[in-house]
Amino acid sequence: MPADPPSSPALRASDADRDRIIELLRAAVADGRLDPVEFDERLDAALAARTIDALTPLITDLMAAPGSDGALTLTLAGTPAEPAAELLTIKERHGSVRRDGRWTLPHRLALRTAWCEVMLDLTSAVRTAPELVIELRVNGGNVELILAPGMVVNANELSVRHSMVAISRDAGDNTPETLHVRLVGRMRHGRLDTRWQVPHR
């Protein structure tokens, strides 16, 4: 009786699987384990991959970097070890909201606040996808986004009225992009600021 194969070569890769690999590759460029040429080559291979077996070799040497346990842990679609919330909604009126430290980012964060002080610190947050969509329905108050180098902000879909928005697209240090933060929705009578800082170790 033949032995079972060690893996399933026909197991198809999902978009989420490819996104997870690309996120790891971007992080490897940011910390110097891959150079830009290697990143481009592996990125093309990841985008073209159709199976899990085609994706795995792209990160094997990265997951076994010094200081790690050497184990390759590629989470397959449908079996997430710690699934991210599709939507996280934060509601507050006339108060304050603060999210910082190590918290898991959802795919989409809805901010529903009125006359509040809001601080969202993403520097140590666990990233679950290449993009985070923050949907604002903000009436009055201040919103501050604290970002790590490599995070870029796109506010083209944010509607503002009687508000002040101070957003630079990135940290300005040419760090490869690791997370795209897309701001959508609307802000009225408020202020939105972004600043970048190196994550605390």
Solvent accessible surface area in square Angstrom, and as a share of the most:
residue,aa,sasa,rsa
1,M,230,1.03
2,P,122,0.76
3,A,98,0.76
4,D,125,0.65
5,P,95,0.60
6,P,144,0.91
7,S,56,0.36
8,S,65,0.42
9,P,85,0.54
10,A,84,0.65
11,L,77,0.39
12,R,162,0.59
13,A,11,0.09
14,S,36,0.23
15,D,101,0.52
16,A,64,0.50
17,D,3,0.01
18,R,36,0.13
19,D,54,0.28
20,R,98,0.36
21,I,0,0.00
22,I,11,0.06
23,E,23,0.10
24,L,51,0.26
25,L,0,0.00
26,R,52,0.19
27,A,39,0.30
28,A,0,0.00
29,V,17,0.10
30,A,49,0.38
31,D,87,0.45
32,G,61,0.59
33,R,103,0.38
34,L,9,0.04
35,D,67,0.35
36,P,92,0.58
37,V,101,0.58
38,E,66,0.29
39,F,31,0.13
40,D,78,0.40
41,E,113,0.50
42,R,47,0.17
43,L,37,0.19
44,D,92,0.48
45,A,43,0.33
46,A,0,0.00
47,L,98,0.49
48,A,68,0.53
49,A,5,0.04
50,R,127,0.46
51,T,28,0.16
52,I,17,0.09
53,D,57,0.30
54,A,49,0.38
55,L,0,0.00
56,T,32,0.19
57,P,87,0.54
58,L,23,0.11
59,I,0,0.00
60,T,66,0.38
61,D,81,0.42
62,L,11,0.06
63,M,43,0.19
64,A,53,0.41
65,A,18,0.14
66,P,140,0.88
67,G,90,0.86
68,S,57,0.37
69,D,127,0.66
70,G,43,0.41
71,A,48,0.37
72,L,65,0.33
73,T,89,0.51
74,L,25,0.13
75,T,30,0.18
76,L,58,0.29
77,A,55,0.43
78,G,76,0.73
79,T,93,0.54
80,P,60,0.37
81,A,98,0.76
82,E,130,0.58
83,P,93,0.58
84,A,23,0.18
85,A,53,0.41
86,E,123,0.55
87,L,95,0.48
88,L,50,0.25
89,T,57,0.33
90,I,19,0.10
91,K,152,0.64
92,E,63,0.28
93,R,170,0.62
94,H,129,0.58
95,G,28,0.27
96,S,84,0.54
97,V,18,0.10
98,R,164,0.60
99,R,79,0.29
100,D,61,0.31
101,G,38,0.37
102,R,197,0.72
103,W,20,0.07
104,T,47,0.27
105,L,3,0.01
106,P,4,0.03
107,H,64,0.28
108,R,86,0.31
109,L,0,0.00
110,A,2,0.02
111,L,0,0.00
112,R,78,0.28
113,T,5,0.03
114,A,8,0.06
115,W,140,0.49
116,C,3,0.02
117,E,96,0.43
118,V,5,0.03
119,M,21,0.09
120,L,0,0.00
121,D,16,0.08
122,L,0,0.00
123,T,7,0.04
124,S,37,0.24
125,A,10,0.08
126,V,46,0.26
127,R,64,0.23
128,T,37,0.22
129,A,21,0.17
130,P,26,0.16
131,E,62,0.28
132,L,2,0.01
133,V,10,0.06
134,I,2,0.01
135,E,25,0.11
136,L,1,0.00
137,R,84,0.31
138,V,1,0.00
139,N,58,0.30
140,G,0,0.00
141,G,15,0.14
142,N,60,0.31
143,V,3,0.02
144,E,52,0.23
145,L,2,0.01
146,I,6,0.03
147,L,0,0.00
148,A,2,0.02
149,P,36,0.22
150,G,4,0.04
151,M,0,0.00
152,V,8,0.05
153,V,5,0.03
154,N,43,0.22
155,A,29,0.22
156,N,135,0.69
157,E,92,0.41
158,L,20,0.10
159,S,55,0.36
160,V,68,0.39
161,R,139,0.51
162,H,134,0.60
163,S,33,0.21
164,M,112,0.50
165,V,55,0.32
166,A,46,0.36
167,I,50,0.25
168,S,62,0.40
169,R,143,0.52
170,D,56,0.29
171,A,38,0.29
172,G,64,0.61
173,D,76,0.39
174,N,151,0.77
175,T,42,0.24
176,P,52,0.32
177,E,56,0.25
178,T,4,0.02
179,L,2,0.01
180,H,36,0.16
181,V,0,0.00
182,R,60,0.22
183,L,1,0.00
184,V,15,0.09
185,G,18,0.17
186,R,80,0.29
187,M,0,0.00
188,R,43,0.16
189,H,96,0.43
190,G,11,0.10
191,R,89,0.33
192,L,1,0.00
193,D,37,0.19
194,T,20,0.12
195,R,109,0.40
196,W,46,0.16
197,Q,47,0.21
198,V,106,0.61
199,P,27,0.17
200,H,148,0.66
201,R,255,0.93
